[in-house]
């Protein structure tokens, strides 16, 4: 497991301490959890952007997001991203 060191503003550190107390986590576990959640959100946003731009198929976007196709379909719906179209359908079927 790697080590990451970062300087953060005092207000971040204060808020982190509140989070750790409320979740009853040690510092290292809490930071790993927050980092994992942030990266998960970033992966999903990136996949949605690529899908919207037509850079990837729906199936590939779901894979990039780390979700199954049904979970990703719900995410796309929540973000009002239309992915069904004649130009995407053939490529999506090939991916399946």
ZIPE-V681990 format. One record per pair of residues at least 24 apart in sequence whose ideal C-beta (glycine too) atoms are under 7 Angstrom apart, sorted by the first residue. I is the first residue (numbers start at 1). J is the second residue. D is the distance in whole Angstrom. If there is no record, write none. Layout:
# ZIPE-V681990
I J D
I J D
This chain:
# ZIPE-V681990
40 66 7
44 75 6
48 75 7
48 76 7
48 79 6
48 81 6
51 76 7
51 81 6
51 83 6
52 81 5
57 88 6
57 91 4
57 92 5
57 95 5
58 83 5
58 88 6
58 92 5
59 92 5
59 95 4
59 96 6
60 95 6
